[in-house]
Amino acid sequence: MSIMARIAKLDSALQRGLDNGLALIFGGKVVPAEIEELLKQEAEDNLVVDDG
């Protein structure tokens, strides 16, 4: 995994943690757009490239 991919994954994880923390503090609710974005981020973070 390249350094940029690792940095992107870390950034994504930090953003999710911040979003979840703020939602808990301010009583936010999950909306479909947030679910879509989380699914996209999770898919990107766990993408496996097969060079075969």
C-alpha positions as CSV (number, residue, x, y, z in Angstrom):
1,M,0.0,0.0,0.0
2,S,1.5,3.3,-1.0
3,I,2.0,6.1,1.5
4,M,-0.7,8.3,-0.1
5,A,-3.2,5.4,0.2
6,R,-2.3,5.1,3.9
7,I,-2.7,8.8,4.4
8,A,-6.0,8.8,2.6
9,K,-7.2,5.9,4.8
10,L,-6.1,7.6,8.0
11,D,-7.8,10.8,6.9
12,S,-11.0,8.9,6.1
13,A,-11.0,7.2,9.5
14,L,-10.3,10.5,11.4
15,Q,-13.2,12.2,9.5
16,R,-15.6,9.4,10.4
17,G,-14.5,9.5,14.1
18,L,-15.0,13.3,14.2
19,D,-18.4,13.1,12.4
20,N,-19.6,10.3,14.8
21,G,-18.3,12.2,17.9
22,L,-20.1,15.4,16.9
23,A,-23.3,13.5,16.1
24,L,-23.2,12.1,19.7
25,I,-22.6,15.4,21.3
26,F,-25.2,17.4,19.3
27,G,-27.8,14.6,19.0
28,G,-27.5,14.4,15.2
29,K,-29.4,11.8,13.2
30,V,-28.0,9.7,10.4
31,V,-29.4,10.6,7.0
32,P,-29.3,8.6,3.8
33,A,-26.6,10.9,2.2
34,E,-24.3,10.2,5.2
35,I,-24.8,6.5,4.8
36,E,-24.0,6.7,1.1
37,E,-20.8,8.7,1.8
38,L,-19.8,6.2,4.6
39,L,-20.3,3.3,2.2
40,K,-18.2,5.0,-0.5
41,Q,-15.4,5.7,2.0
42,E,-15.4,2.2,3.3
43,A,-15.3,0.7,-0.2
44,E,-12.4,3.0,-1.1
45,D,-10.5,2.2,2.1
46,N,-10.8,-1.5,1.5
47,L,-10.2,-1.6,-2.2
48,V,-7.9,-4.5,-3.2
49,V,-6.1,-4.1,-6.5
50,D,-5.2,-7.5,-8.1
51,D,-2.3,-7.1,-10.5
52,G,-2.8,-10.7,-11.8
